[in-house]
Amino acid sequence: MKIDQKYIWDYDTQSADLNKPEVLRWYISRKISVGDWDSLEANLVKKNLNQLSINPTLKRMLKKYYAQKSPTNNS
């Protein structure tokens, strides 16, 4: 994933390393918070969801959404 600076105007992203878990979680949280879902990979959101700094209601909604999309769920 490449950093899209469209919604990251207040940080110097030139040295941001998305391979660092804390930077990746910050970036995913930021993209979700501003409503820019286009370049986010669902598996990364799901994997990092518990550690994301996002609205708690949105986090609960996403957990339910991904639980329903789980391959182990036969409904």
N, C-alpha and C positions, 0 to 999 in steps of 0.2 A: 504494500500500500504506500502510496506517495502522499505527502502532506499537501493538502489543498489550502492555500492561504486565503481563500475567499472569506472565510469566517474566522480566521485566525489573524486578525489585523493587529492585535495588541502584544504579540510575542514575536521575537526573532526566531523563525523556524529553520533558519539555515543550518543550525547545528543540532536540531532536534533529531534524536535517534529513536525511531519507532521500534527498534529491536529491544529497547529497554522497556520492561513491563510497565513501569510507572508512567513513562512518556506515552506509551500506547494507550493506557487507560485514560490518561488526561485527554488525549486526542479524541478517542471514541466518545468520552463524556461530552466534550465540547461540541462535536459534530451532532450528537443526539440533542443536546440542549438548544442548539440553534435550528434544529429541524432539517439538517442536511444529511439525509440518509443515503444518498445516491452512491457514494463510493465505499460505504461501510459493508464489510462482509458479515453476514449473519452469524457465521461460526465464531468470529472474533468477538462480536457483541455478546453472544451466548456464553462463551468461555470466560469473559471478563465481567459479566453482569454484576456479580456480587460485590466487586470492588469498584464499580463505577460511581462517580460523584454526580448523580443525577437525581431528579425529583423522586422521592420515595414512592409516590403513587405511580409514576411512569415505570419505575423499576418493578413494582409488583405486577403491573400490566404486562410488561415484557416477559417476566418469569412465567406468567400464565400462558402467554402466547407461545413461547418456546416449549413449554411443557406439552401443549396441544400438538405442536409440530414434531414432537419427538418420534423417531421411528419405532420406539417401543410402545407407543400409544396407538391402539388399533381402532380408535374412533374416527 
